[in-house]
Amino acid sequence: MFRRLYDWVVRASGHRRAPSLLALLAFAESSFFPIPPDVMLAPMTLARPERAWRFAAITTVASVLGGMLGYWIGALFLDALLPWLKELGYYSAYSTARDWFETYGFWAVLLAGVSPIPYKVFTVAAGAVAMPFLPFMAGSIVGRGVRFFLVAGLVRSLGPVFEQRLLKYIDWIGWAIVAVIVVVIAVLQLR
């Protein structure tokens, strides 16, 4: 099922309404859909490199708006969602996200926005634990913006070779960015 969804998303990147589809995908992925928008952002940027920053901005704005939906889903419907999270195997990620919010707040959202960890889990968890909304939004904007502008910039600069490597190594790249952020947070905490 996921492979068919993934293939559909890649094919949709060539459609004349691809920017609208990209926005829809980014919005949905931030609250409930399993396919990340990077898989559509990369081929769109490759096809139209002069629009890389526009595509990254569309993805960022739509993803943050979808994150707001995820936040309110968590805030209003957590009890109904818990069995679903367990069934889909997201419950342990939700528990981790909840613990991170209690400890790190803004930094947890920023980290989730950049990392390959499903962002939707963090948006729902942020609402469920009633994380203050403004730090949630700030972390979402920065984290998602860094991720999508980085993807668009690298694809624009390095072309088809990078796109193939990006899709192959997206998890490794995401974890490397997470490691850098964790080191920065640790250094700031030690001061």
C-alpha positions as a LaTeX table, in Angstrom:
\begin{tabular}{lrrr}
\hline
Residue & $x$ (\AA) & $y$ (\AA) & $z$ (\AA) \\
\hline
Met1 & 0.00 & 0.00 & 0.00 \\
Phe2 & 2.70 & 2.51 & 0.97 \\
Arg3 & 4.74 & 1.79 & $-2.15$ \\
Arg4 & 1.71 & 2.55 & $-4.35$ \\
Leu5 & 1.12 & 5.80 & $-2.45$ \\
Tyr6 & 4.79 & 6.69 & $-2.84$ \\
Asp7 & 4.71 & 5.97 & $-6.59$ \\
Trp8 & 1.54 & 8.06 & $-6.98$ \\
Val9 & 3.15 & 11.01 & $-5.18$ \\
Val10 & 6.22 & 10.88 & $-7.44$ \\
Arg11 & 4.02 & 10.72 & $-10.58$ \\
Ala12 & 1.93 & 13.65 & $-9.30$ \\
Ser13 & 5.06 & 15.82 & $-9.15$ \\
Gly14 & 4.87 & 16.16 & $-12.95$ \\
His15 & 1.21 & 17.20 & $-13.03$ \\
Arg16 & 0.33 & 20.76 & $-14.08$ \\
Arg17 & $-1.27$ & 21.29 & $-10.66$ \\
Ala18 & 1.74 & 19.87 & $-8.85$ \\
Pro19 & 2.22 & 22.93 & $-6.55$ \\
Ser20 & $-1.34$ & 22.51 & $-5.25$ \\
Leu21 & $-0.82$ & 18.78 & $-4.83$ \\
Leu22 & 2.47 & 19.47 & $-3.03$ \\
Ala23 & 0.66 & 21.79 & $-0.62$ \\
Leu24 & $-2.04$ & 19.19 & $-0.03$ \\
Leu25 & 0.54 & 16.45 & 0.57 \\
Ala26 & 2.57 & 18.62 & 2.98 \\
Phe27 & $-0.58$ & 19.59 & 4.89 \\
Ala28 & $-1.83$ & 16.00 & 5.14 \\
Glu29 & 1.56 & 14.54 & 6.09 \\
Ser30 & 1.82 & 16.83 & 9.09 \\
Ser31 & $-1.30$ & 15.45 & 10.69 \\
Phe32 & $-2.21$ & 12.02 & 9.29 \\
Phe33 & $-0.75$ & 10.97 & 5.87 \\
Pro34 & 2.27 & 8.58 & 5.79 \\
Ile35 & 4.23 & 9.87 & 2.74 \\
Pro36 & 6.60 & 12.82 & 3.36 \\
Pro37 & 6.41 & 15.77 & 0.94 \\
Asp38 & 10.15 & 15.51 & 0.19 \\
Val39 & 9.38 & 12.79 & $-2.37$ \\
Met40 & 7.34 & 15.30 & $-4.37$ \\
Leu41 & 9.41 & 18.39 & $-3.60$ \\
Ala42 & 12.62 & 16.85 & $-4.97$ \\
Pro43 & 11.39 & 15.91 & $-8.48$ \\
Met44 & 9.45 & 19.19 & $-8.79$ \\
Thr45 & 12.60 & 21.14 & $-7.92$ \\
Leu46 & 14.62 & 19.05 & $-10.35$ \\
Ala47 & 12.15 & 19.77 & $-13.16$ \\
Arg48 & 11.89 & 23.52 & $-12.38$ \\
Pro49 & 15.03 & 24.55 & $-10.43$ \\
Glu50 & 14.21 & 28.25 & $-10.84$ \\
Arg51 & 11.14 & 27.63 & $-8.64$ \\
Ala52 & 12.99 & 25.73 & $-5.90$ \\
Trp53 & 12.46 & 28.39 & $-3.23$ \\
Arg54 & 8.80 & 28.82 & $-4.15$ \\
Phe55 & 8.24 & 25.06 & $-3.85$ \\
Ala56 & 10.08 & 24.98 & $-0.50$ \\
Ala57 & 7.95 & 27.88 & 0.78 \\
Ile58 & 4.71 & 26.18 & $-0.34$ \\
Thr59 & 5.80 & 22.97 & 1.39 \\
Thr60 & 6.79 & 24.77 & 4.59 \\
Val61 & 3.61 & 26.84 & 4.90 \\
Ala62 & 1.31 & 23.90 & 4.13 \\
Ser63 & 3.23 & 21.62 & 6.50 \\
Val64 & 2.99 & 24.13 & 9.36 \\
Leu65 & $-0.76$ & 24.55 & 8.71 \\
Gly66 & $-1.14$ & 20.76 & 8.73 \\
Gly67 & 0.86 & 20.71 & 11.97 \\
Met68 & $-1.70$ & 23.09 & 13.46 \\
Leu69 & $-4.43$ & 20.61 & 12.53 \\
Gly70 & $-2.40$ & 17.82 & 14.15 \\
Tyr71 & $-2.01$ & 19.94 & 17.29 \\
Trp72 & $-5.77$ & 20.46 & 17.57 \\
Ile73 & $-6.46$ & 16.80 & 16.82 \\
Gly74 & $-4.23$ & 15.92 & 19.77 \\
Ala75 & $-5.76$ & 18.57 & 21.99 \\
Leu76 & $-9.37$ & 17.61 & 21.27 \\
Phe77 & $-9.39$ & 13.93 & 20.30 \\
Leu78 & $-6.48$ & 12.17 & 22.03 \\
Asp79 & $-8.62$ & 9.63 & 23.86 \\
Ala80 & $-10.22$ & 8.48 & 20.62 \\
Leu81 & $-6.83$ & 8.37 & 18.85 \\
Leu82 & $-4.86$ & 6.29 & 21.35 \\
Pro83 & $-6.18$ & 2.90 & 20.12 \\
Trp84 & $-5.46$ & 3.96 & 16.52 \\
Leu85 & $-1.90$ & 5.03 & 17.43 \\
Lys86 & $-1.33$ & 1.65 & 19.06 \\
Glu87 & $-2.75$ & $-0.23$ & 16.07 \\
Leu88 & $-0.55$ & 1.64 & 13.58 \\
Gly89 & 2.56 & 1.19 & 15.71 \\
Tyr90 & 2.93 & 4.91 & 16.49 \\
Tyr91 & 2.20 & 4.65 & 20.22 \\
Ser92 & 5.84 & 4.28 & 21.32 \\
Ala93 & 6.77 & 7.27 & 19.13 \\
Tyr94 & 3.88 & 9.21 & 20.70 \\
Ser95 & 5.13 & 8.33 & 24.21 \\
Thr96 & 8.64 & 9.46 & 23.29 \\
Ala97 & 7.30 & 12.69 & 21.80 \\
Arg98 & 5.24 & 13.38 & 24.93 \\
Asp99 & 8.33 & 12.90 & 27.12 \\
Trp100 & 10.40 & 15.16 & 24.87 \\
Phe101 & 7.80 & 17.94 & 25.11 \\
Glu102 & 7.92 & 17.85 & 28.87 \\
Thr103 & 11.71 & 18.12 & 28.80 \\
Tyr104 & 12.58 & 20.18 & 25.71 \\
Gly105 & 9.39 & 21.94 & 24.45 \\
Phe106 & 10.33 & 24.17 & 21.49 \\
Trp107 & 13.47 & 22.16 & 20.74 \\
Ala108 & 11.48 & 18.93 & 20.47 \\
Val109 & 9.20 & 20.46 & 17.83 \\
Leu110 & 12.14 & 21.92 & 15.93 \\
Leu111 & 13.89 & 18.55 & 16.01 \\
Ala112 & 10.76 & 16.76 & 14.82 \\
Gly113 & 10.37 & 19.23 & 11.97 \\
Val114 & 13.82 & 18.44 & 10.60 \\
Ser115 & 14.16 & 14.75 & 11.42 \\
Pro116 & 12.80 & 11.67 & 9.68 \\
Ile117 & 10.72 & 10.95 & 12.79 \\
Pro118 & 7.07 & 11.23 & 11.67 \\
Tyr119 & 6.23 & 14.89 & 12.30 \\
Lys120 & 2.53 & 14.08 & 12.64 \\
Val121 & 3.28 & 12.16 & 15.85 \\
Phe122 & 4.82 & 15.29 & 17.35 \\
Thr123 & 2.03 & 17.59 & 16.23 \\
Val124 & $-0.62$ & 15.36 & 17.82 \\
Ala125 & 1.49 & 14.85 & 20.95 \\
Ala126 & 2.07 & 18.61 & 21.30 \\
Gly127 & $-1.67$ & 19.19 & 21.37 \\
Ala128 & $-2.26$ & 16.24 & 23.67 \\
Val129 & 0.13 & 17.56 & 26.31 \\
Ala130 & $-1.12$ & 21.14 & 25.82 \\
Met131 & 2.27 & 22.48 & 24.77 \\
Pro132 & 2.03 & 26.29 & 24.56 \\
Phe133 & 0.90 & 27.12 & 21.03 \\
Leu134 & 3.39 & 29.90 & 20.16 \\
Pro135 & 6.53 & 27.84 & 20.91 \\
Phe136 & 4.92 & 24.97 & 18.98 \\
Met137 & 4.40 & 27.23 & 15.97 \\
Ala138 & 7.90 & 28.73 & 16.19 \\
Gly139 & 9.51 & 25.28 & 16.35 \\
Ser140 & 7.35 & 24.08 & 13.46 \\
Ile141 & 8.19 & 27.03 & 11.23 \\
Val142 & 11.93 & 26.80 & 11.87 \\
Gly143 & 12.16 & 22.99 & 11.73 \\
Arg144 & 10.01 & 22.48 & 8.65 \\
Gly145 & 11.55 & 25.49 & 6.91 \\
Val146 & 15.10 & 24.22 & 7.45 \\
Arg147 & 14.19 & 20.78 & 6.17 \\
Phe148 & 12.33 & 21.80 & 3.01 \\
Phe149 & 14.61 & 24.67 & 2.01 \\
Leu150 & 17.61 & 22.38 & 2.50 \\
Val151 & 16.06 & 19.67 & 0.30 \\
Ala152 & 15.09 & 22.17 & $-2.41$ \\
Gly153 & 18.48 & 23.90 & $-2.29$ \\
Leu154 & 20.46 & 20.69 & $-2.53$ \\
Val155 & 18.35 & 19.30 & $-5.38$ \\
Arg156 & 18.58 & 22.65 & $-7.18$ \\
Ser157 & 22.36 & 22.80 & $-6.78$ \\
Leu158 & 23.32 & 19.17 & $-7.31$ \\
Gly159 & 20.64 & 17.96 & $-9.73$ \\
Pro160 & 19.48 & 14.43 & $-10.58$ \\
Val161 & 22.33 & 12.67 & $-8.82$ \\
Phe162 & 21.40 & 14.31 & $-5.56$ \\
Glu163 & 17.70 & 13.57 & $-5.98$ \\
Gln164 & 18.37 & 9.84 & $-6.26$ \\
Arg165 & 20.75 & 9.90 & $-3.30$ \\
Leu166 & 18.35 & 12.05 & $-1.29$ \\
Leu167 & 15.55 & 9.56 & $-1.69$ \\
Lys168 & 17.90 & 6.68 & $-0.88$ \\
Tyr169 & 19.55 & 8.34 & 2.14 \\
Ile170 & 16.82 & 10.67 & 3.43 \\
Asp171 & 16.72 & 8.90 & 6.82 \\
Trp172 & 20.51 & 9.16 & 7.28 \\
Ile173 & 20.50 & 12.83 & 6.33 \\
Gly174 & 17.65 & 13.49 & 8.75 \\
Trp175 & 19.43 & 11.71 & 11.61 \\
Ala176 & 22.64 & 13.64 & 10.89 \\
Ile177 & 20.71 & 16.90 & 11.19 \\
Val178 & 19.13 & 15.64 & 14.43 \\
Ala179 & 22.59 & 14.82 & 15.79 \\
Val180 & 23.83 & 18.34 & 15.01 \\
Ile181 & 20.80 & 19.88 & 16.72 \\
Val182 & 21.24 & 17.65 & 19.80 \\
Val183 & 24.90 & 18.70 & 20.06 \\
Val184 & 23.93 & 22.38 & 19.80 \\
Ile185 & 21.26 & 21.93 & 22.49 \\
Ala186 & 23.75 & 20.10 & 24.74 \\
Val187 & 26.32 & 22.87 & 24.32 \\
Leu188 & 23.70 & 25.53 & 25.11 \\
Gln189 & 22.55 & 23.58 & 28.18 \\
Leu190 & 26.13 & 23.31 & 29.50 \\
Arg191 & 26.63 & 27.06 & 29.35 \\
\hline
\end{tabular}
